[in-house]
Amino acid sequence: MDNISQETSIPVDFKIEPTLIPSAAIKKLEQYSYGAGGHGDIWKCSMSTQSGTRRVAVKVIRVAQADDEELLRKASWRIRREAYVWIKLSHDNILSFEGIVDDFGRLPALVSPWMENGSLSVYLKETFPKLSDHRKLKLVQQVAAGLSYLHGNDIVHGDLTGTNIFVDDSGNLRLADFGLSMIAAESGNLTFSSLQLGNTRWMGPEFLEPSDDGDGSQSPQKPTKTGDIYSFGCIMLQILSGEEPYAWIKHAPHVITAIARGLEPFKKNINMGEVYKLLSSRCLSRIPEQRPSIVEIMTIMSPL
């Protein structure tokens, strides 16, 4: 494989291994990574199997302290653990998982189908004027359905944004990148924290403050279901308005300041029914305990 680091992943004693894809089966299709997510870089690749060749996305987790062997060892184990959880999931609104490949750097890389239509944020920028109100509500319901499936399986997404929800060939939304924030928080590396410049727009205000470990040290806040609900509220309004949260703020670091000041993520009056207006307001409560559960959200949305 071209342009692959000669460093191999740290071996992990994992009782149930996720599907390991041979490195020879994966080939990069572009010289540079396609884009960067909150926790890593995405490569557009092709994967060869007995049934043929298809395009896949390879997510390479980014590390700040590449020379910290113990940190890398822990992160590698956690990635494999999350990969095992992911591979067991099956839902129309969850991005499916192909397996892991070990030759993209120091950590195992995650392989999933390539989504030609891109992310929800890109999709909305390109199609919003043509979307009917019915279509917008269907998209909101699909995000809720995917999140309901995750929470129902006791999985916290932790990084739900318009950039890691993807649009498949049928126009359906698929949630991706769940579990990476938990790996990040448990790794004790601020580069791995949920406070990433790319995802602060959708982030609950409670995550601005680090967690007190009780021994005088501080670590990133671990992802929560209530944090997911705040992010869902942002995505709901993004779909209904066609704009990302804090759209008037160009530079992501300034978003953090806006959140700290208590500024709402959406300024303009969004055309939506009273039910959605009340629901979004509850989802965006600055008090996590006052946000509805995904079960309540699904109940509210089911007759709509």
Backbone as CSV, one residue per row, in Angstrom:
resi,resn,N_x,N_y,N_z,CA_x,CA_y,CA_z,C_x,C_y,C_z
1,MET,0.854,-1.185,0.000,0.000,0.000,0.000,0.889,1.234,0.000
2,ASP,0.555,2.229,-0.835,1.420,3.396,-0.960,1.210,4.350,0.201
3,ASN,2.281,5.075,0.524,2.247,6.154,1.509,1.778,5.714,2.889
4,ILE,2.014,4.475,3.235,1.599,3.990,4.542,2.786,4.040,5.493
5,SER,2.538,4.483,6.727,3.602,4.557,7.724,4.191,3.185,7.971
6,GLN,5.497,3.129,8.161,6.161,1.864,8.436,5.941,1.409,9.871
7,GLU,5.418,2.303,10.723,5.159,1.931,12.105,3.940,1.028,12.160
8,THR,4.034,-0.017,12.903,2.917,-0.945,13.008,2.117,-0.664,14.257
9,SER,0.863,-1.097,14.244,0.014,-0.895,15.409,0.503,-1.735,16.563
10,ILE,0.289,-1.256,17.750,0.693,-1.998,18.942,-0.206,-3.208,19.115
11,PRO,0.338,-4.405,19.295,-0.507,-5.596,19.449,-1.379,-5.489,20.693
12,VAL,-2.589,-5.998,20.589,-3.546,-5.917,21.677,-4.084,-7.306,21.984
13,ASP,-4.087,-7.645,23.250,-4.652,-8.922,23.673,-6.157,-8.744,23.808
14,PHE,-6.883,-8.996,22.711,-8.320,-8.771,22.691,-9.017,-10.111,22.558
15,LYS,-9.917,-10.406,23.480,-10.527,-11.732,23.512,-11.353,-12.021,22.260
16,ILE,-12.090,-11.024,21.799,-12.887,-11.204,20.586,-12.439,-10.156,19.577
17,GLU,-11.685,-10.572,18.603,-11.129,-9.626,17.644,-12.200,-9.145,16.661
18,PRO,-12.237,-7.838,16.374,-13.064,-7.354,15.264,-12.501,-7.899,13.953
19,THR,-13.272,-7.797,12.903,-12.812,-8.259,11.599,-11.551,-7.502,11.195
20,LEU,-10.483,-8.225,10.939,-9.229,-7.608,10.522,-9.115,-7.704,9.000
21,ILE,-9.114,-6.559,8.337,-9.031,-6.514,6.885,-7.563,-6.510,6.475
22,PRO,-7.142,-7.421,5.598,-5.735,-7.430,5.166,-5.355,-6.096,4.532
23,SER,-4.185,-5.596,4.874,-3.759,-4.305,4.340,-3.661,-4.319,2.817
24,ALA,-3.368,-5.480,2.253,-3.256,-5.580,0.794,-4.597,-5.363,0.104
25,ALA,-5.703,-5.508,0.848,-7.033,-5.349,0.259,-7.471,-3.891,0.204
26,ILE,-6.747,-3.013,0.899,-7.107,-1.592,0.965,-6.110,-0.768,0.157
27,LYS,-6.617,0.090,-0.706,-5.752,0.948,-1.519,-6.268,2.388,-1.461
28,LYS,-5.377,3.322,-1.148,-5.756,4.729,-1.143,-6.067,5.195,-2.566
29,LEU,-7.139,5.977,-2.689,-7.531,6.484,-3.993,-7.065,7.916,-4.222
30,GLU,-6.633,8.589,-3.170,-6.171,9.960,-3.290,-4.891,10.138,-2.487
31,GLN,-4.078,11.121,-2.880,-2.781,11.329,-2.237,-2.919,11.874,-0.824
32,TYR,-3.977,12.636,-0.603,-4.180,13.237,0.710,-5.496,12.758,1.302
33,SER,-5.630,12.893,2.629,-6.868,12.486,3.278,-8.017,13.334,2.769
34,TYR,-9.198,12.722,2.713,-10.376,13.389,2.154,-10.851,14.511,3.059
35,GLY,-10.713,14.313,4.339,-11.158,15.326,5.288,-10.823,14.901,6.695
36,ALA,-10.986,15.810,7.619,-10.680,15.536,9.018,-11.943,15.641,9.847
37,GLY,-12.173,14.642,10.692,-13.275,14.697,11.622,-12.772,15.174,12.969
38,GLY,-13.644,15.107,13.975,-13.264,15.579,15.295,-12.131,14.777,15.910
39,HIS,-11.975,13.520,15.495,-11.003,12.660,16.159,-10.013,12.004,15.207
40,GLY,-10.046,12.335,13.944,-9.101,11.693,13.051,-9.258,12.147,11.608
41,ASP,-8.511,11.492,10.728,-8.523,11.799,9.301,-9.214,10.683,8.534
42,ILE,-9.910,11.075,7.470,-10.655,10.120,6.660,-9.996,9.978,5.294
43,TRP,-9.709,8.742,4.921,-9.101,8.451,3.626,-10.128,7.768,2.720
44,LYS,-10.187,8.225,1.483,-11.030,7.585,0.471,-10.229,6.450,-0.145
45,CYS,-10.730,5.235,-0.011,-9.981,4.054,-0.441,-10.875,3.100,-1.221
46,SER,-10.243,2.125,-1.823,-10.973,1.007,-2.418,-10.627,-0.246,-1.628
47,MET,-11.596,-1.151,-1.522,-11.366,-2.407,-0.818,-11.727,-3.562,-1.733
48,SER,-10.788,-4.467,-1.896,-11.000,-5.627,-2.758,-11.421,-6.830,-1.924
49,THR,-12.495,-7.489,-2.352,-12.972,-8.707,-1.702,-13.259,-9.743,-2.774
50,GLN,-13.678,-10.910,-2.345,-14.006,-11.959,-3.305,-15.166,-11.574,-4.199
51,SER,-16.052,-10.711,-3.695,-17.230,-10.310,-4.475,-16.969,-9.086,-5.348
52,GLY,-15.750,-8.527,-5.284,-15.432,-7.381,-6.116,-14.748,-6.270,-5.343
53,THR,-14.652,-5.101,-5.966,-13.997,-3.940,-5.353,-15.018,-2.836,-5.139
54,ARG,-14.990,-2.229,-3.976,-15.905,-1.118,-3.683,-15.169,-0.051,-2.887
55,ARG,-15.736,1.139,-2.869,-15.126,2.253,-2.161,-15.469,2.188,-0.672
56,VAL,-14.473,2.519,0.127,-14.667,2.542,1.576,-14.011,3.783,2.154
57,ALA,-14.423,4.138,3.354,-13.792,5.219,4.111,-12.945,4.595,5.208
58,VAL,-11.717,5.045,5.335,-10.823,4.556,6.384,-10.559,5.705,7.342
59,LYS,-10.997,5.529,8.587,-10.852,6.583,9.603,-9.617,6.284,10.438
60,VAL,-8.654,7.203,10.399,-7.407,7.064,11.141,-7.475,7.984,12.360
61,ILE,-7.435,7.397,13.549,-7.519,8.179,14.771,-6.242,8.994,14.947
62,ARG,-6.423,10.270,15.238,-5.291,11.187,15.364,-4.730,11.148,16.786
63,VAL,-3.413,11.141,16.903,-2.771,11.152,18.218,-1.828,12.340,18.313
64,ALA,-1.764,12.921,19.518,-0.863,14.055,19.733,0.480,13.593,20.262
65,GLN,0.451,12.573,21.126,1.682,12.083,21.752,2.026,10.716,21.163
66,ALA,2.498,10.732,19.909,2.749,9.489,19.192,3.887,8.675,19.802
67,ASP,4.671,9.276,20.708,5.787,8.563,21.320,5.422,8.017,22.699
68,ASP,4.162,8.218,23.131,3.714,7.709,24.427,3.174,6.293,24.236
69,GLU,4.044,5.321,24.441,3.695,3.929,24.148,2.517,3.439,24.987
70,GLU,2.470,3.827,26.257,1.382,3.355,27.117,0.046,3.956,26.675
71,LEU,0.047,5.227,26.330,-1.170,5.865,25.838,-1.645,5.195,24.551
72,LEU,-0.718,4.927,23.643,-1.064,4.278,22.387,-1.614,2.880,22.610
73,ARG,-1.019,2.165,23.557,-1.480,0.808,23.847,-2.926,0.822,24.355
74,LYS,-3.223,1.762,25.273,-4.579,1.855,25.814,-5.573,2.277,24.737
75,ALA,-5.175,3.270,23.941,-6.069,3.753,22.893,-6.339,2.664,21.866
76,SER,-5.321,1.873,21.534,-5.475,0.790,20.566,-6.468,-0.247,21.063
77,TRP,-6.367,-0.598,22.339,-7.299,-1.580,22.908,-8.723,-1.033,22.877
78,ARG,-8.873,0.254,23.224,-10.214,0.838,23.280,-10.833,0.935,21.887
79,ILE,-10.016,1.220,20.878,-10.528,1.275,19.515,-11.052,-0.092,19.099
80,ARG,-10.299,-1.138,19.419,-10.741,-2.491,19.079,-12.001,-2.871,19.845
81,ARG,-12.092,-2.413,21.091,-13.292,-2.689,21.879,-14.504,-2.016,21.248
82,GLU,-14.361,-0.736,20.882,-15.472,-0.024,20.263,-15.809,-0.617,18.898
83,ALA,-14.788,-1.090,18.181,-15.025,-1.707,16.885,-15.865,-2.968,17.041
84,TYR,-15.624,-3.720,18.096,-16.406,-4.928,18.342,-17.860,-4.578,18.639
85,VAL,-18.070,-3.482,19.387,-19.441,-3.024,19.662,-20.113,-2.602,18.359
86,TRP,-19.391,-1.840,17.540,-19.944,-1.299,16.299,-20.348,-2.417,15.336
87,ILE,-19.511,-3.423,15.222,-19.753,-4.449,14.205,-21.002,-5.272,14.515
88,LYS,-21.451,-5.241,15.767,-22.658,-5.980,16.141,-23.933,-5.185,15.882
89,LEU,-23.796,-3.895,15.557,-24.969,-3.051,15.374,-25.530,-3.178,13.959
90,SER,-26.843,-3.094,13.867,-27.498,-3.162,12.556,-28.770,-2.332,12.599
91,HIS,-28.773,-1.224,11.858,-29.940,-0.343,11.824,-29.860,0.499,10.556
92,ASP,-31.021,0.830,9.995,-31.062,1.593,8.743,-30.426,2.965,8.862
93,ASN,-30.357,3.508,10.082,-29.813,4.851,10.259,-28.480,4.860,11.001
94,ILE,-27.791,3.727,10.972,-26.449,3.603,11.529,-25.502,3.172,10.414
95,LEU,-24.390,3.875,10.265,-23.409,3.497,9.251,-22.844,2.124,9.577
96,SER,-22.871,1.224,8.605,-22.365,-0.127,8.841,-20.843,-0.126,8.940
97,PHE,-20.307,-1.200,9.467,-18.879,-1.289,9.777,-18.276,-2.479,9.057
98,GLU,-17.160,-2.254,8.369,-16.504,-3.315,7.612,-15.457,-4.056,8.445
99,GLY,-14.755,-3.312,9.304,-13.695,-3.931,10.092,-12.582,-2.938,10.362
100,ILE,-11.416,-3.447,10.739,-10.268,-2.581,11.003,-9.088,-3.003,10.138
101,VAL,-8.200,-2.045,9.901,-6.976,-2.329,9.168,-5.822,-1.747,9.984
102,ASP,-4.715,-2.449,10.033,-3.656,-2.100,10.965,-2.502,-1.284,10.383
103,ASP,-2.478,-1.050,9.083,-1.293,-0.447,8.480,-1.462,1.010,8.075
104,PHE,-2.304,1.750,8.799,-2.474,3.165,8.506,-1.826,4.046,9.567
105,GLY,-0.973,3.482,10.412,-0.336,4.268,11.454,-0.188,3.472,12.729
106,ARG,-0.050,4.162,13.853,0.203,3.508,15.123,-1.026,2.855,15.719
107,LEU,-2.220,3.299,15.328,-3.461,2.777,15.889,-4.284,2.078,14.813
108,PRO,-5.142,1.138,15.201,-6.018,0.497,14.221,-6.924,1.534,13.564
109,ALA,-7.133,1.414,12.256,-8.009,2.322,11.525,-9.353,1.635,11.275
110,LEU,-10.427,2.424,11.303,-11.784,1.904,11.180,-12.259,2.026,9.732
111,VAL,-12.823,0.956,9.200,-13.236,0.903,7.798,-14.755,0.811,7.708
112,SER,-15.358,1.698,6.928,-16.803,1.698,6.722,-17.103,2.006,5.256
113,PRO,-18.333,1.771,4.784,-18.656,2.078,3.386,-18.479,3.565,3.080
114,TRP,-18.079,3.855,1.858,-17.920,5.244,1.439,-19.290,5.827,1.099
115,MET,-19.592,7.004,1.655,-20.867,7.667,1.404,-20.666,8.776,0.365
116,GLU,-21.041,8.502,-0.862,-20.771,9.416,-1.967,-21.478,10.762,-1.800
117,ASN,-22.621,10.770,-1.106,-23.373,12.016,-0.925,-22.829,12.879,0.205
118,GLY,-21.827,12.382,0.914,-21.174,13.185,1.934,-21.951,13.305,3.232
119,SER,-21.590,14.301,4.005,-22.184,14.494,5.324,-23.504,15.257,5.237
120,LEU,-24.237,15.244,6.342,-25.495,15.985,6.412,-25.256,17.474,6.182
121,SER,-24.189,18.026,6.767,-23.904,19.456,6.595,-23.688,19.807,5.124
122,VAL,-22.929,18.979,4.418,-22.690,19.207,2.989,-23.990,19.042,2.202
123,TYR,-24.741,18.015,2.518,-26.009,17.726,1.836,-26.985,18.898,1.967
124,LEU,-27.089,19.469,3.172,-28.010,20.582,3.384,-27.576,21.827,2.612
125,LYS,-26.274,22.081,2.557,-25.780,23.237,1.813,-26.131,23.125,0.327
126,GLU,-26.128,21.897,-0.178,-26.350,21.689,-1.616,-27.822,21.558,-1.982
127,THR,-28.656,21.100,-1.051,-30.032,20.751,-1.423,-31.115,21.491,-0.645
128,PHE,-30.763,22.274,0.388,-31.782,22.810,1.288,-32.918,23.555,0.579
129,PRO,-32.636,24.442,-0.386,-33.751,25.176,-1.024,-34.768,24.255,-1.691
130,LYS,-34.340,23.045,-2.049,-35.236,22.121,-2.758,-35.938,21.131,-1.824
131,LEU,-35.587,21.151,-0.540,-36.173,20.182,0.390,-37.564,20.626,0.835
132,SER,-38.523,19.719,0.769,-39.867,20.012,1.255,-39.887,19.918,2.774
133,ASP,-40.893,20.497,3.388,-41.022,20.407,4.839,-41.151,18.953,5.275
134,HIS,-41.842,18.158,4.471,-42.003,16.732,4.787,-40.647,16.028,4.789
135,ARG,-39.824,16.341,3.802,-38.490,15.729,3.703,-37.617,16.124,4.897
136,LYS,-37.679,17.392,5.295,-36.898,17.850,6.444,-37.285,17.091,7.702
137,LEU,-38.585,16.936,7.929,-39.045,16.227,9.125,-38.638,14.759,9.075
138,LYS,-38.632,14.185,7.889,-38.185,12.795,7.749,-36.719,12.659,8.135
139,LEU,-35.907,13.638,7.743,-34.485,13.610,8.098,-34.309,13.716,9.609
140,VAL,-35.077,14.604,10.240,-35.020,14.728,11.700,-35.392,13.405,12.357
141,GLN,-36.438,12.781,11.857,-36.896,11.509,12.418,-35.849,10.415,12.246
142,GLN,-35.107,10.446,11.141,-34.066,9.439,10.918,-32.919,9.597,11.905
143,VAL,-32.542,10.839,12.194,-31.498,11.065,13.198,-31.972,10.562,14.558
144,ALA,-33.217,10.869,14.895,-33.781,10.409,16.172,-33.818,8.888,16.236
145,ALA,-34.170,8.249,15.135,-34.253,6.788,15.109,-32.872,6.154,15.315
146,GLY,-31.863,6.729,14.667,-30.513,6.209,14.848,-30.016,6.386,16.260
147,LEU,-30.278,7.562,16.838,-29.853,7.826,18.211,-30.631,6.952,19.190
148,SER,-31.911,6.725,18.920,-32.725,5.852,19.773,-32.162,4.435,19.791
149,TYR,-31.713,3.980,18.629,-31.115,2.644,18.548,-29.841,2.564,19.378
150,LEU,-28.999,3.584,19.295,-27.760,3.596,20.068,-28.048,3.634,21.563
151,HIS,-28.889,4.563,21.998,-29.201,4.678,23.425,-29.911,3.434,23.931
152,GLY,-30.723,2.817,23.064,-31.397,1.580,23.442,-30.429,0.443,23.680
153,ASN,-29.262,0.531,23.033,-28.198,-0.459,23.238,-27.161,0.045,24.237
154,ASP,-27.538,1.096,24.988,-26.691,1.693,26.015,-25.365,2.192,25.448
155,ILE,-25.444,2.774,24.255,-24.263,3.349,23.594,-24.439,4.856,23.521
156,VAL,-23.482,5.586,24.066,-23.471,7.048,23.967,-22.687,7.431,22.717
157,HIS,-23.289,8.273,21.870,-22.573,8.682,20.671,-21.386,9.561,21.035
158,GLY,-21.664,10.671,21.719,-20.586,11.513,22.223,-20.045,12.550,21.266
159,ASP,-20.402,12.474,19.987,-19.866,13.441,19.027,-20.844,13.604,17.871
160,LEU,-22.111,13.787,18.202,-23.166,13.858,17.195,-23.170,15.246,16.556
161,THR,-22.784,15.322,15.304,-22.694,16.598,14.592,-23.201,16.423,13.171
162,GLY,-23.348,17.551,12.484,-23.756,17.485,11.087,-22.669,16.968,10.178
163,THR,-21.457,16.837,10.696,-20.337,16.379,9.872,-20.078,14.880,9.980
164,ASN,-20.675,14.203,10.952,-20.494,12.755,11.022,-21.817,12.000,10.984
165,ILE,-22.819,12.643,10.387,-24.036,11.961,9.940,-23.961,11.980,8.422
166,PHE,-24.069,10.821,7.800,-23.844,10.734,6.364,-25.120,10.375,5.611
167,VAL,-25.131,10.718,4.322,-26.287,10.480,3.461,-25.946,9.344,2.509
168,ASP,-26.706,8.247,2.581,-26.387,7.107,1.720,-26.997,7.288,0.330
169,ASP,-26.812,6.296,-0.533,-27.251,6.405,-1.926,-28.760,6.539,-2.062
170,SER,-29.500,6.102,-1.042,-30.961,6.203,-1.070,-31.471,7.489,-0.425
171,GLY,-30.559,8.330,0.023,-30.956,9.584,0.654,-31.282,9.452,2.125
172,ASN,-30.969,8.302,2.711,-31.213,8.092,4.133,-29.991,8.508,4.953
173,LEU,-30.234,8.983,6.166,-29.152,9.422,7.037,-28.616,8.255,7.859
174,ARG,-27.295,8.265,8.043,-26.634,7.217,8.825,-25.648,7.848,9.794
175,LEU,-25.818,7.546,11.079,-24.946,8.081,12.119,-23.631,7.313,12.129
176,ALA,-22.530,8.040,12.330,-21.205,7.419,12.371,-20.392,8.020,13.509
177,ASP,-19.226,7.451,13.735,-18.232,7.967,14.699,-18.646,7.885,16.160
178,PHE,-19.678,7.100,16.479,-20.053,6.947,17.879,-18.978,6.131,18.592
179,GLY,-18.766,6.446,19.844,-17.762,5.725,20.629,-16.393,6.357,20.606
180,LEU,-16.080,7.165,19.592,-14.738,7.741,19.515,-14.499,8.751,20.631
181,SER,-15.534,9.472,21.025,-15.361,10.425,22.118,-15.113,9.712,23.435
182,MET,-15.735,8.539,23.608,-15.492,7.778,24.830,-14.044,7.282,24.863
183,ILE,-13.556,6.822,23.727,-12.146,6.433,23.631,-11.276,7.626,23.984
184,ALA,-11.656,8.788,23.462,-10.897,10.005,23.697,-10.840,10.344,25.176
185,ALA,-12.000,10.382,25.802,-12.053,10.782,27.205,-11.305,9.800,28.095
186,GLU,-11.427,8.506,27.810,-10.780,7.499,28.639,-9.275,7.485,28.438
187,SER,-8.821,8.007,27.290,-7.385,7.996,27.009,-6.636,9.039,27.817
188,GLY,-7.384,9.994,28.412,-6.742,11.015,29.223,-5.883,11.961,28.422
189,ASN,-6.181,12.090,27.131,-5.407,12.959,26.251,-6.321,14.072,25.768
190,LEU,-5.970,15.318,26.036,-6.849,16.422,25.679,-7.085,16.500,24.177
191,THR,-6.146,15.998,23.384,-6.363,15.978,21.944,-7.502,15.026,21.604
192,PHE,-7.739,14.064,22.489,-8.796,13.095,22.284,-10.097,13.511,22.963
193,SER,-10.171,14.732,23.492,-11.347,15.109,24.272,-12.538,15.409,23.377
194,SER,-13.718,15.513,24.013,-14.918,15.860,23.259,-14.901,17.326,22.839
195,LEU,-13.970,18.106,23.394,-13.878,19.522,23.059,-12.971,19.691,21.843
196,GLN,-13.491,19.353,20.670,-12.749,19.477,19.434,-13.261,20.688,18.669
197,LEU,-12.363,21.405,18.014,-12.771,22.612,17.302,-13.811,22.319,16.231
198,GLY,-13.777,21.130,15.657,-14.712,20.813,14.589,-16.111,20.507,15.065
199,ASN,-16.284,20.195,16.352,-17.612,19.775,16.796,-18.205,20.647,17.893
200,THR,-17.548,21.740,18.255,-18.053,22.572,19.350,-19.416,23.174,19.037
201,ARG,-19.739,23.361,17.771,-21.012,23.980,17.404,-22.210,23.182,17.907
202,TRP,-22.051,21.877,18.013,-23.151,21.004,18.416,-23.004,20.528,19.868
203,MET,-22.069,21.074,20.590,-21.687,20.547,21.896,-22.458,21.209,23.030
204,GLY,-22.909,20.399,23.986,-23.591,20.918,25.162,-22.675,21.809,25.981
205,PRO,-23.196,22.885,26.562,-22.351,23.822,27.305,-21.656,23.199,28.503
206,GLU,-22.188,22.110,29.034,-21.566,21.487,30.214,-20.185,20.915,29.903
207,PHE,-19.896,20.686,28.622,-18.609,20.092,28.260,-17.480,21.107,28.155
208,LEU,-17.803,22.371,28.374,-16.745,23.381,28.394,-15.855,23.229,29.621
209,GLU,-16.425,22.720,30.707,-15.683,22.578,31.944,-15.081,21.183,32.057
210,PRO,-13.781,21.063,32.362,-13.183,19.735,32.556,-13.721,19.077,33.814
211,SER,-13.573,17.782,33.882,-14.045,17.017,35.032,-12.974,16.989,36.119
212,ASP,-13.393,17.153,37.374,-12.480,17.073,38.517,-12.360,15.621,38.944
213,ASP,-11.153,15.074,38.874,-10.942,13.662,39.179,-10.872,13.367,40.673
214,GLY,-10.943,14.395,41.507,-10.937,14.192,42.954,-9.556,14.168,43.569
215,ASP,-8.521,14.138,42.749,-7.151,14.119,43.270,-6.399,15.397,42.896
216,GLY,-7.163,16.408,42.523,-6.544,17.672,42.137,-6.295,17.788,40.650
217,SER,-6.411,16.673,39.937,-6.192,16.700,38.492,-7.530,16.860,37.774
218,GLN,-7.447,17.203,36.505,-8.644,17.374,35.699,-8.529,16.582,34.412
219,SER,-9.652,16.121,33.896,-9.683,15.363,32.652,-10.911,15.786,31.861
220,PRO,-10.945,15.462,30.562,-12.105,15.846,29.752,-13.383,15.208,30.282
221,GLN,-14.499,15.910,30.131,-15.794,15.355,30.494,-16.089,14.137,29.616
222,LYS,-16.580,13.076,30.220,-16.962,11.914,29.423,-18.310,12.153,28.760
223,PRO,-18.500,11.621,27.560,-19.765,11.820,26.848,-20.948,11.260,27.634
224,THR,-22.112,11.852,27.442,-23.325,11.438,28.146,-24.500,11.383,27.181
225,LYS,-25.546,10.677,27.565,-26.763,10.633,26.762,-27.420,12.001,26.708
226,THR,-27.382,12.743,27.829,-27.970,14.085,27.817,-27.188,15.020,26.892
227,GLY,-25.885,14.797,26.788,-25.081,15.555,25.830,-25.503,15.244,24.404
228,ASP,-25.801,13.965,24.136,-26.305,13.568,22.814,-27.612,14.280,22.487
229,ILE,-28.476,14.440,23.496,-29.775,15.079,23.269,-29.596,16.545,22.888
230,TYR,-28.660,17.231,23.544,-28.376,18.613,23.159,-27.931,18.660,21.691
231,SER,-27.018,17.779,21.322,-26.524,17.739,19.944,-27.660,17.440,18.971
232,PHE,-28.563,16.533,19.367,-29.720,16.221,18.518,-30.578,17.471,18.302
233,GLY,-30.785,18.258,19.362,-31.550,19.495,19.222,-30.922,20.443,18.215
234,CYS,-29.597,20.530,18.247,-28.884,21.369,17.275,-29.069,20.851,15.851
235,ILE,-28.986,19.536,15.701,-29.128,18.945,14.365,-30.553,19.109,13.851
236,MET,-31.528,18.968,14.741,-32.918,19.190,14.363,-33.091,20.585,13.767
237,LEU,-32.572,21.604,14.458,-32.712,22.979,13.979,-31.847,23.232,12.743
238,GLN,-30.726,22.542,12.639,-29.894,22.665,11.439,-30.656,22.157,10.212
239,ILE,-31.345,21.037,10.358,-32.117,20.480,9.242,-33.273,21.408,8.875
240,LEU,-33.928,21.977,9.870,-35.095,22.823,9.626,-34.732,24.221,9.132
241,SER,-33.504,24.656,9.427,-33.088,26.013,9.028,-32.106,26.027,7.866
242,GLY,-31.383,24.911,7.675,-30.363,24.854,6.631,-29.042,25.465,7.046
243,GLU,-28.919,25.865,8.316,-27.691,26.478,8.801,-27.124,25.706,9.986
244,GLU,-25.802,25.680,10.092,-25.174,25.049,11.233,-25.357,25.912,12.477
245,PRO,-25.232,25.329,13.675,-25.285,26.136,14.892,-24.210,27.228,14.870
246,TYR,-24.530,28.387,15.398,-23.619,29.536,15.430,-23.092,29.857,14.032
247,ALA,-23.983,29.803,13.046,-23.581,29.990,11.650,-22.949,31.352,11.401
248,TRP,-23.293,32.354,12.223,-22.757,33.703,12.035,-21.332,33.848,12.569
249,ILE,-20.836,32.805,13.255,-19.471,32.835,13.782,-18.592,31.973,12.885
250,LYS,-17.609,32.566,12.241,-16.801,31.847,11.262,-15.756,30.943,11.909
251,HIS,-15.116,31.429,12.971,-13.985,30.703,13.539,-14.432,29.876,14.747
252,ALA,-14.146,28.578,14.669,-14.617,27.642,15.688,-14.210,28.024,17.120
253,PRO,-12.982,28.508,17.366,-12.643,28.874,18.754,-13.573,29.937,19.343
254,HIS,-14.107,30.809,18.474,-15.008,31.848,18.951,-16.364,31.265,19.359
255,VAL,-16.670,30.075,18.819,-17.913,29.401,19.208,-17.870,29.066,20.696
256,ILE,-16.709,28.655,21.174,-16.563,28.317,22.587,-16.894,29.527,23.450
257,THR,-16.422,30.688,23.032,-16.719,31.917,23.772,-18.219,32.204,23.774
258,ALA,-18.857,31.981,22.621,-20.298,32.223,22.511,-21.082,31.292,23.427
259,ILE,-20.672,30.034,23.484,-21.345,29.068,24.355,-21.177,29.485,25.811
260,ALA,-19.945,29.870,26.185,-19.662,30.280,27.561,-20.481,31.505,27.961
261,ARG,-20.763,32.368,26.996,-21.555,33.573,27.275,-23.043,33.288,27.307
262,GLY,-23.434,32.061,26.974,-24.848,31.696,27.009,-25.622,32.061,25.765
263,LEU,-24.932,32.342,24.648,-25.621,32.681,23.406,-26.283,31.440,22.818
264,GLU,-27.490,31.599,22.310,-28.205,30.483,21.688,-27.553,30.129,20.352
265,PRO,-27.583,28.837,19.958,-26.904,28.424,18.721,-27.608,28.833,17.434
266,PHE,-28.870,29.261,17.526,-29.599,29.690,16.327,-30.261,31.035,16.607
267,LYS,-30.032,31.995,15.703,-30.556,33.345,15.898,-31.925,33.546,15.255
268,LYS,-32.034,33.147,13.995,-33.225,33.517,13.236,-34.423,32.649,13.615
269,ASN,-35.596,33.181,13.325,-36.834,32.458,13.585,-36.992,31.335,12.568
270,ILE,-37.047,30.111,13.039,-37.106,28.944,12.159,-38.554,28.513,11.981
271,ASN,-38.926,28.269,10.744,-40.292,27.860,10.420,-40.529,26.405,10.849
272,MET,-41.255,26.238,11.949,-41.579,24.894,12.427,-42.792,24.969,13.340
273,GLY,-43.446,23.842,13.508,-44.630,23.786,14.338,-44.310,23.968,15.806
274,GLU,-45.329,24.223,16.591,-45.156,24.450,18.019,-44.550,23.240,18.720
275,VAL,-44.912,22.043,18.264,-44.393,20.824,18.904,-42.876,20.765,18.771
276,TYR,-42.368,21.034,17.565,-40.926,21.005,17.347,-40.239,22.173,18.033
277,LYS,-40.918,23.309,18.099,-40.340,24.475,18.759,-40.113,24.181,20.249
278,LEU,-41.129,23.582,20.888,-41.007,23.236,22.295,-39.970,22.139,22.504
279,LEU,-39.987,21.136,21.623,-39.042,20.028,21.753,-37.603,20.514,21.613
280,SER,-37.340,21.339,20.624,-35.971,21.830,20.421,-35.522,22.672,21.607
281,SER,-36.447,23.460,22.165,-36.110,24.282,23.325,-35.721,23.415,24.515
282,ARG,-36.414,22.325,24.714,-36.096,21.423,25.818,-34.766,20.708,25.577
283,CYS,-34.517,20.304,24.330,-33.257,19.618,24.005,-32.056,20.530,24.258
284,LEU,-32.235,21.836,24.019,-31.136,22.788,24.145,-31.056,23.424,25.528
285,SER,-31.752,22.862,26.489,-31.658,23.382,27.846,-30.214,23.332,28.331
286,ARG,-29.773,24.377,29.017,-28.415,24.405,29.553,-28.290,23.514,30.783
287,ILE,-29.419,23.017,31.269,-29.416,22.091,32.408,-29.660,20.683,31.868
288,PRO,-28.647,19.825,31.832,-28.767,18.502,31.206,-29.955,17.689,31.706
289,GLU,-30.248,17.759,33.005,-31.317,16.947,33.582,-32.700,17.362,33.080
290,GLN,-32.805,18.549,32.511,-34.092,19.017,32.013,-34.348,18.625,30.559
291,ARG,-33.378,18.020,29.926,-33.560,17.596,28.532,-34.368,16.301,28.468
292,PRO,-35.173,16.119,27.435,-35.953,14.876,27.313,-35.058,13.704,26.950
293,SER,-35.486,12.513,27.271,-34.766,11.316,26.841,-35.113,11.043,25.383
294,ILE,-34.332,10.205,24.748,-34.628,9.869,23.350,-35.936,9.081,23.260
295,VAL,-36.286,8.351,24.317,-37.567,7.625,24.331,-38.717,8.622,24.263
296,GLU,-38.635,9.691,25.053,-39.688,10.709,25.030,-39.720,11.417,23.685
297,ILE,-38.546,11.696,23.123,-38.482,12.344,21.816,-39.166,11.493,20.751
298,MET,-38.898,10.196,20.759,-39.511,9.308,19.770,-41.017,9.259,19.953
299,THR,-41.486,9.304,21.201,-42.918,9.290,21.478,-43.580,10.565,20.943
300,ILE,-42.923,11.702,21.152,-43.456,12.976,20.676,-43.502,13.020,19.150
301,MET,-42.458,12.471,18.514,-42.348,12.582,17.063,-43.151,11.533,16.308
302,SER,-43.495,10.431,16.946,-44.127,9.313,16.241,-45.428,9.679,15.525
303,PRO,-46.301,10.532,16.097,-47.531,10.849,15.363,-47.362,11.973,14.361
304,LEU,-46.172,12.583,14.289,-45.987,13.745,13.420,-45.696,13.337,11.987
